[in-house]
Amino acid sequence: MIVYLNGEYLPAEEARISPLDRGFLFGDGIYEATPSYDGKPIAMRLHLDRMNSGLQNIGIENPLSDEQWQEVAENLCRKHGGRNLGIYFHVSRGNEGRRFHGFPVDVKPTVFAAVVEIEPHPPIADRHSKAGLKATTAEDMRWRRCNIKSTSLLGNVLHFQESYAAGNDETILYNSDGELTEASASNVFIVKDGVVATPLLDNQKLPGISRYIVVNSLRAEGSIPVEERVVTMEEVRNADELWITNSSKHIAPVIELDGKPVGDGTVGPVWEKAMNIYEAAKYDY
Protein backbone atom coordinates (compact mmCIF):
# COMPACT_ATOMS: atom_id res chain seq x y z
CA MET A 1 0.00 0.00 0.00
CA ILE A 2 1.23 3.48 -0.91
CA VAL A 3 0.30 6.28 1.48
CA TYR A 4 0.80 10.05 1.58
CA LEU A 5 2.65 11.49 4.58
CA ASN A 6 3.76 15.12 4.88
CA GLY A 7 4.26 15.67 1.17
CA GLU A 8 5.66 12.24 0.24
CA TYR A 9 4.16 9.13 -1.35
CA LEU A 10 5.76 6.03 0.12
CA PRO A 11 5.01 2.43 1.12
CA ALA A 12 2.93 2.24 4.30
CA GLU A 13 5.60 0.17 6.05
CA GLU A 14 8.10 3.01 5.53
CA ALA A 15 5.82 5.76 6.90
CA ARG A 16 7.06 7.12 10.22
CA ILE A 17 5.18 9.34 12.69
CA SER A 18 6.70 10.35 16.03
CA PRO A 19 5.14 8.85 19.18
CA LEU A 20 5.18 12.43 20.47
CA ASP A 21 2.77 13.51 17.75
CA ARG A 22 -0.34 14.99 19.35
CA GLY A 23 -2.51 12.78 17.17
CA PHE A 24 -0.99 9.77 18.92
CA LEU A 25 -0.86 11.28 22.41
CA PHE A 26 -4.22 13.09 22.51
CA GLY A 27 -6.19 12.15 19.41
CA ASP A 28 -5.73 15.83 18.57
CA GLY A 29 -6.81 15.97 14.95
CA ILE A 30 -9.52 15.75 12.32
CA TYR A 31 -10.20 13.08 9.73
CA GLU A 32 -12.43 12.43 6.73
CA ALA A 33 -13.28 9.29 4.80
CA THR A 34 -15.19 8.90 1.56
CA PRO A 35 -15.77 6.03 -0.87
CA SER A 36 -14.70 6.22 -4.49
CA TYR A 37 -16.20 3.86 -7.04
CA ASP A 38 -14.27 3.32 -10.27
CA GLY A 39 -12.33 6.50 -9.63
CA LYS A 40 -15.38 8.65 -8.80
CA PRO A 41 -15.42 9.91 -5.18
CA ILE A 42 -18.77 10.65 -3.58
CA ALA A 43 -19.34 14.20 -2.32
CA MET A 44 -15.66 15.11 -2.06
CA ARG A 45 -16.50 18.82 -1.85
CA LEU A 46 -18.76 18.23 1.17
CA HIS A 47 -16.10 16.13 2.88
CA LEU A 48 -13.48 18.83 2.34
CA ASP A 49 -15.87 21.52 3.60
CA ARG A 50 -16.51 19.49 6.77
CA MET A 51 -12.79 18.88 7.27
CA ASN A 52 -12.10 22.61 6.91
CA SER A 53 -14.81 23.35 9.47
CA GLY A 54 -13.47 20.74 11.90
CA LEU A 55 -9.91 22.03 11.64
CA GLN A 56 -11.11 25.59 12.19
CA ASN A 57 -13.13 24.49 15.23
CA ILE A 58 -10.06 23.02 16.93
CA GLY A 59 -7.64 25.74 15.86
CA ILE A 60 -5.57 23.96 13.19
CA GLU A 61 -4.86 25.77 9.94
CA ASN A 62 -5.53 23.42 7.04
CA PRO A 63 -2.06 22.60 5.63
CA LEU A 64 -3.41 21.89 2.14
CA SER A 65 -5.85 23.64 -0.16
CA ASP A 66 -8.95 21.84 -1.41
CA GLU A 67 -7.23 21.47 -4.77
CA GLN A 68 -4.19 19.87 -3.14
CA TRP A 69 -6.36 17.43 -1.19
CA GLN A 70 -8.11 16.53 -4.45
CA GLU A 71 -4.73 15.95 -6.07
CA VAL A 72 -3.62 13.70 -3.20
CA ALA A 73 -6.82 11.66 -3.53
CA GLU A 74 -6.45 11.35 -7.29
CA ASN A 75 -2.79 10.34 -7.03
CA LEU A 76 -3.49 7.67 -4.40
CA CYS A 77 -6.41 6.28 -6.39
CA ARG A 78 -4.27 6.15 -9.53
CA LYS A 79 -1.41 4.44 -7.69
CA HIS A 80 -3.88 1.77 -6.53
CA GLY A 81 -5.44 1.14 -9.91
CA GLY A 82 -8.48 3.42 -9.65
CA ARG A 83 -10.68 0.63 -8.33
CA ASN A 84 -13.33 0.83 -5.61
CA LEU A 85 -11.45 2.56 -2.82
CA GLY A 86 -12.09 4.23 0.50
CA ILE A 87 -10.16 7.52 0.71
CA TYR A 88 -8.94 8.56 4.17
CA PHE A 89 -7.59 12.01 5.12
CA HIS A 90 -6.06 12.72 8.54
CA VAL A 91 -4.57 15.90 10.01
CA SER A 92 -3.13 16.08 13.52
CA ARG A 93 -1.77 19.15 15.29
CA GLY A 94 1.75 17.77 14.93
CA ASN A 95 4.77 17.05 17.09
CA GLU A 96 6.01 19.61 19.65
CA GLY A 97 8.61 17.22 21.04
CA ARG A 98 6.92 16.88 24.40
CA ARG A 99 3.61 15.87 25.96
CA PHE A 100 1.85 19.07 27.01
CA HIS A 101 -1.88 19.81 26.94
CA GLY A 102 -1.67 23.39 25.69
CA PHE A 103 -1.58 24.01 21.94
CA PRO A 104 1.98 24.33 20.62
CA VAL A 105 3.12 27.36 18.64
CA ASP A 106 4.74 27.19 15.19
CA VAL A 107 4.39 23.40 14.86
CA LYS A 108 3.55 21.93 11.47
CA PRO A 109 0.49 19.67 11.36
CA THR A 110 1.00 16.04 10.44
CA VAL A 111 -0.77 15.25 7.17
CA PHE A 112 -1.63 11.66 6.29
CA ALA A 113 -3.77 10.09 3.56
CA ALA A 114 -4.37 6.54 2.42
CA VAL A 115 -6.80 4.39 0.47
CA VAL A 116 -8.19 0.94 1.15
CA GLU A 117 -9.99 -1.35 -1.24
CA ILE A 118 -13.73 -1.57 -0.64
CA GLU A 119 -16.49 -3.73 -2.04
CA PRO A 120 -18.28 -2.43 -5.14
CA HIS A 121 -21.63 -0.89 -4.35
CA PRO A 122 -24.09 -3.61 -5.48
CA PRO A 123 -27.30 -2.87 -7.37
CA ILE A 124 -30.32 -2.42 -5.11
CA ALA A 125 -31.88 -5.60 -6.46
CA ASP A 126 -28.91 -7.57 -5.11
CA ARG A 127 -29.04 -6.03 -1.64
CA HIS A 128 -32.17 -7.60 -0.24
CA SER A 129 -30.46 -10.89 0.55
CA LYS A 130 -27.73 -9.02 2.44
CA ALA A 131 -29.71 -6.07 3.80
CA GLY A 132 -31.13 -5.84 7.26
CA LEU A 133 -28.95 -4.98 10.23
CA LYS A 134 -29.35 -5.61 13.95
CA ALA A 135 -28.78 -2.86 16.50
CA THR A 136 -28.92 -2.25 20.22
CA THR A 137 -29.58 0.99 22.10
CA ALA A 138 -27.61 2.83 24.78
CA GLU A 139 -27.51 6.22 26.46
CA ASP A 140 -25.03 8.45 24.66
CA MET A 141 -21.95 8.72 26.90
CA ARG A 142 -19.61 10.52 24.48
CA TRP A 143 -18.27 14.06 24.72
CA ARG A 144 -20.46 17.08 23.95
CA ARG A 145 -18.79 18.13 20.69
CA CYS A 146 -19.85 15.25 18.45
CA ASN A 147 -20.40 17.71 15.58
CA ILE A 148 -16.58 17.78 15.19
CA LYS A 149 -15.17 14.79 13.27
CA SER A 150 -12.31 14.31 15.69
CA THR A 151 -9.82 11.46 15.58
CA SER A 152 -10.59 11.03 19.31
CA LEU A 153 -13.09 8.22 18.77
CA LEU A 154 -12.81 6.14 21.94
CA GLY A 155 -16.37 7.00 23.02
CA ASN A 156 -17.70 5.85 19.64
CA VAL A 157 -15.53 2.74 19.71
CA LEU A 158 -16.81 1.72 23.15
CA HIS A 159 -20.43 2.19 22.09
CA PHE A 160 -19.88 0.26 18.86
CA GLN A 161 -18.22 -2.56 20.78
CA GLU A 162 -21.36 -2.97 22.90
CA SER A 163 -23.25 -4.15 19.83
CA TYR A 164 -20.36 -5.82 18.04
CA ALA A 165 -19.48 -8.05 21.00
CA ALA A 166 -23.09 -9.26 21.10
CA GLY A 167 -23.15 -10.07 17.39
CA ASN A 168 -24.98 -6.92 16.32
CA ASP A 169 -24.10 -4.24 13.78
CA GLU A 170 -24.55 -0.87 15.48
CA THR A 171 -25.46 0.93 18.72
CA ILE A 172 -28.18 3.56 18.45
CA LEU A 173 -27.77 6.33 21.01
CA TYR A 174 -30.10 8.59 22.96
CA ASN A 175 -29.55 11.48 25.35
CA SER A 176 -30.72 11.90 28.96
CA ASP A 177 -34.03 13.33 27.70
CA GLY A 178 -34.81 10.13 25.82
CA GLU A 179 -34.16 11.76 22.43
CA LEU A 180 -32.39 10.01 19.58
CA THR A 181 -28.96 11.47 18.86
CA GLU A 182 -27.17 9.23 16.34
CA ALA A 183 -25.42 5.86 16.29
CA SER A 184 -21.83 5.03 17.17
CA ALA A 185 -20.69 5.37 13.55
CA SER A 186 -23.80 6.59 11.73
CA ASN A 187 -26.67 9.03 11.55
CA VAL A 188 -30.16 7.61 12.10
CA PHE A 189 -33.49 7.96 10.31
CA ILE A 190 -36.94 6.61 11.14
CA VAL A 191 -39.94 6.08 8.88
CA LYS A 192 -43.51 6.25 10.14
CA ASP A 193 -46.59 6.25 7.93
CA GLY A 194 -44.45 7.04 4.90
CA VAL A 195 -42.75 10.08 6.47
CA VAL A 196 -38.97 10.05 7.00
CA ALA A 197 -37.58 11.84 10.07
CA THR A 198 -34.07 12.41 11.41
CA PRO A 199 -32.82 14.44 14.40
CA LEU A 200 -31.94 18.09 13.94
CA LEU A 201 -28.21 18.72 13.83
CA ASP A 202 -26.54 20.13 16.93
CA ASN A 203 -23.45 19.47 19.04
CA GLN A 204 -24.71 15.94 19.84
CA LYS A 205 -24.57 14.74 16.22
CA LEU A 206 -22.07 14.62 13.39
CA PRO A 207 -23.30 16.40 10.25
CA GLY A 208 -22.99 13.27 8.15
CA ILE A 209 -22.36 13.57 4.42
CA SER A 210 -24.63 10.63 3.60
CA ARG A 211 -27.25 12.17 5.88
CA TYR A 212 -26.96 15.40 3.87
CA ILE A 213 -27.34 13.57 0.55
CA VAL A 214 -30.36 11.59 1.80
CA VAL A 215 -32.20 14.65 3.15
CA ASN A 216 -31.49 16.83 0.14
CA SER A 217 -32.01 14.22 -2.57
CA LEU A 218 -35.34 13.11 -1.08
CA ARG A 219 -36.51 16.71 -0.81
CA ALA A 220 -35.41 17.46 -4.36
CA GLU A 221 -37.19 14.38 -5.73
CA GLY A 222 -40.29 15.25 -3.71
CA SER A 223 -42.17 11.96 -3.35
CA ILE A 224 -41.04 11.11 0.20
CA PRO A 225 -41.69 13.67 2.97
CA VAL A 226 -38.61 14.38 5.12
CA GLU A 227 -38.54 16.04 8.54
CA GLU A 228 -35.56 17.24 10.59
CA ARG A 229 -36.78 17.47 14.20
CA VAL A 230 -36.52 15.99 17.66
CA VAL A 231 -37.06 12.22 17.45
CA THR A 232 -37.85 10.38 20.67
CA MET A 233 -36.78 6.85 21.46
CA GLU A 234 -40.44 5.92 21.75
CA GLU A 235 -40.77 6.89 18.08
CA VAL A 236 -37.68 4.86 17.24
CA ARG A 237 -39.10 1.76 18.92
CA ASN A 238 -42.44 2.16 17.14
CA ALA A 239 -41.07 3.06 13.71
CA ASP A 240 -42.15 1.26 10.55
CA GLU A 241 -38.57 1.44 9.28
CA LEU A 242 -35.22 2.37 10.83
CA TRP A 243 -32.15 3.35 8.81
CA ILE A 244 -28.54 4.24 9.53
CA THR A 245 -26.46 6.28 7.10
CA ASN A 246 -22.73 6.72 6.68
CA SER A 247 -20.21 6.89 3.86
CA SER A 248 -19.53 3.14 3.79
CA LYS A 249 -23.08 1.82 4.24
CA HIS A 250 -24.85 4.71 2.48
CA ILE A 251 -28.43 3.93 3.65
CA ALA A 252 -28.69 0.66 5.58
CA PRO A 253 -31.98 -0.66 6.99
CA VAL A 254 -32.11 -1.91 10.58
CA ILE A 255 -34.64 -4.72 10.97
CA GLU A 256 -34.02 -5.67 14.61
CA LEU A 257 -33.55 -3.37 17.61
CA ASP A 258 -32.72 -4.71 21.08
CA GLY A 259 -33.80 -8.16 19.93
CA LYS A 260 -37.21 -7.02 18.67
CA PRO A 261 -38.29 -6.57 15.04
CA VAL A 262 -38.45 -3.09 13.56
CA GLY A 263 -41.85 -2.80 11.90
CA ASP A 264 -42.61 -6.21 10.43
CA GLY A 265 -38.96 -7.24 10.69
CA THR A 266 -38.20 -6.95 6.98
CA VAL A 267 -36.57 -4.36 4.73
CA GLY A 268 -39.21 -1.69 4.09
CA PRO A 269 -40.54 -0.23 0.83
CA VAL A 270 -39.62 3.38 1.72
CA TRP A 271 -35.96 2.32 2.10
CA GLU A 272 -35.94 0.79 -1.37
CA LYS A 273 -37.43 3.91 -2.92
CA ALA A 274 -35.04 6.14 -0.98
CA MET A 275 -32.07 4.06 -2.12
CA ASN A 276 -33.06 4.52 -5.75
CA ILE A 277 -33.26 8.29 -5.24
CA TYR A 278 -29.94 8.33 -3.36
CA GLU A 279 -28.17 6.27 -6.04
CA ALA A 280 -29.35 8.62 -8.77
CA ALA A 281 -28.10 11.67 -6.87
CA LYS A 282 -24.98 10.56 -4.98
CA TYR A 283 -22.47 12.01 -7.48
CA ASP A 284 -24.28 15.37 -7.65
CA TYR A 285 -22.85 16.66 -4.36
N, C-alpha and C positions, 0 to 999 in steps of 0.2 A: 504494500500500500504506500502510495506517495501522499505526503501531507504538506501543508503550507505552514511554516513557522517563522514569524518575524522577517518576512521578505524572501525566504528561501523555500524551494520545493525540494524535498528530500524524503528518503525512505522513512517510514514511521519508526523503525528500530534505531534510526540515527538521530531522531529528534530529541533534544535535551532541554528541559525546563528546570530551573533551580528549585530545590525544595523550600527555598525562602521566598518563592513567588507568592504573592498574596492570594492568588487563585487557589493555590495548594493549602496555604495556612488558614485562610478565612473564607474560602469560597467567594472572594471579592471580585466579581465579574459578571458579565452578561453573555448570554448565548442565544443563538437562533438555529433552527433546524427546519429544512424544507425538502420535500421530495421533488425529484426531477425524473420525468418519464421520457425516455428516448431523447435526452438532451433538452427537455423543456421543463424548467422549474415552474412550480406553482406559486404564484403571488409573491415573487421575489421582492417587488417594490414594497409590499406591505410588511414583509419580514424585515427589510432594511429600515423602514420607518420605525418599526417597533424596537429594533436594536438601537437606533439613534436615540429614541425616547428613553429607553432603559439606561443607556450610558449617561445621558444627560441627568437622569434622576439620581444617579449615584456619583456624579461628579467626575466621570472619565471622559476626556475628549476623544471622540472617535478617531483612531489613528489612520483610517482609510476613508476615502470618499466612497459614495455609492457606486461610482463607476469602477473603482479599484476592487471593491468587494465582488462586483459582477465579474470582473476579469479573473479574480481568483477562482470563483465558482466555475467559470467556463474552462479555465486551464485544468482544474482538478477533474472535471467531468471528461475532458478530452484525454487526459492522461490515463483515465480508467475506462476508455472505450465508449463513452457517451451512452452507457446503458441506463437501466433504471437505478438511480442512485439517491441516497439521502445525503444532502449537503449540510454540513455542520460548521457554524462560525462560533468563535469563542474569543472573548477579550477579557483579560484580567488587568488589574491595576498595575501589575508588574512587580519587580523585585527591588526592594530598598536595601537588601543586605542584612536585615534584622527583622525580628518579629515585634511589631509595635502597632497598636490599634489605630492610632491616628493616621490620616492620609499622608503619604509621603509627598515631597515636593520635587519636581523635575525628575520624575521616574517615568521611563517609557513603558506604556502598556505592553503586555504580552499578547501577541496576535496569533491565533491558531485556527486552521481550517482543515477539514478532512471530508472525505465521502465514504459511504459504505453502500454496498450493493443491497437493494431492496427488491421485494417481489413486484412483478408487474401488477398494475391495478386491473383486476379481472373485470370483465363485463358484468353488469348487474345481474343478468340472467344466470351467471355462474356462481353468484354469491349466496344464494339462498341455502345451499347445502352447508356452507361454512358460517353463515351469518348467525347472530344470536349469542350475545355475551351474557355472562353471569356477573353480578356485582353485589357487594355488601355496602352497608352504610356506616358512617361514623361521624362523631362531632369533629368539626374542623379544628385541629390543634396547631396549625401552622402559624407563621408570623403574620403581621397585619399589613404587609406590603406585597400581597400576592399578585398585584398588577404589574410588578417588575419581574421580568424573566431572568431572575438571578441564577447563577450557577450554584448557589447555596440551596440544594434541593433535599436536604435530609428529611425535613418534615414531609415532603411529598413521598419520598422513598419509604418512610415508615408507614404512611397510610396505604401506599400501594402494596407493601408487603403483607398487610393485614389480609387483603383479599387473595393475593398470590399464594401465600402459604396455605390457604384453605382451598386452593384449586379454583379460585375465581379470577376474573379478568380486570376488575377495577373496584375502587372504593369511592362511593359517592358521598360527598361531605355536606354537612349542614352546620349553621352557626348556633349560638346559644339561644336564639329566638326561634329555632325550629325552621329556619329558612334555608333553602338550597343555596349553596355557594357554587361549587364546581366539583370535579372529581380529582383524584390525585395526579392525573396526567391529562386531563380532558376538561372541556366545557360540557354542559349538560342541557338537554332539551327534553321537554315533555310534550305529549300530544293528548288532547282531550277533546272529544267531539269534533275532530277535524281541525282544531286550532293548535298551532305550534306555539310554545312559550319557552322562554329562557330567561334566567335572571339578568337584571340590569347590571351593567358593569360598574364596579367600584373597587376599592382597595382589597376586597376579599377575593377577587377573581382576575385571572389573566385574560387580557383582551385577545382571545385566540384568533388566529388567522382563518382557520376553517370555520369557526363560529361566525366571523365577519362574512365569509363567502356564503354560508348557509342563509344568514339573515337577509343579506342584500340580494342574493339571487332569487330567493323565494319571493321577496317583495317585488322585485322587478318582473318576475314571471306572473305573479298576481293571483294564482289559483289556490294558494294555500295561505290562510291568514297567519301572521306571525306577530307575537307580542313579546316585548322586552319589559319585564316587570318582576316584582317579588313573586317567587314561587315557593310555596310551603312544602314541607316534607309530606304532609297529608296529601297534597296534590300529586306529589311524586309517587306515593304508594297507591294512589287510585287512578293513575294515568292509563290511557289506552295504549300508548307507546312511550318508550323511554330511549333516548339516544345519547351517545357521547360523541364528541367531535374533537379531533386533533389532526395534525398534519400527516401522521402515518395511517390512521384509521379512517380519515375523512369523516363520514357519518356512519357510526356503527350502532345497530340496534341492541338494546339490552332486553333480554326476554325473561330474566329471573333476577329478583332483588331480595336479598336476605332469605333465600331459599323458597320464595313464593313467586308464582308467575306474574309477569307484567302483562296486563290486559288478559288476553286468552293464551299467553305463553308462546306466541308465534311472532315471526317478523310481520310488522303491520303494513297496510297498504299506503299509508301516508309516507312512511320511510322510503318505500320503493319509488313513489312519485318524486319525493324530495331528492333522492339520489340521481334520478334522471335530470332534474333541473340543475343540480350541483355539477354533474359531469359535463353538461353543456356549457357551463359558465366558468369552470375552475381556472381556465387560462386567461380569463378576461381581467384579472385583478393584479 
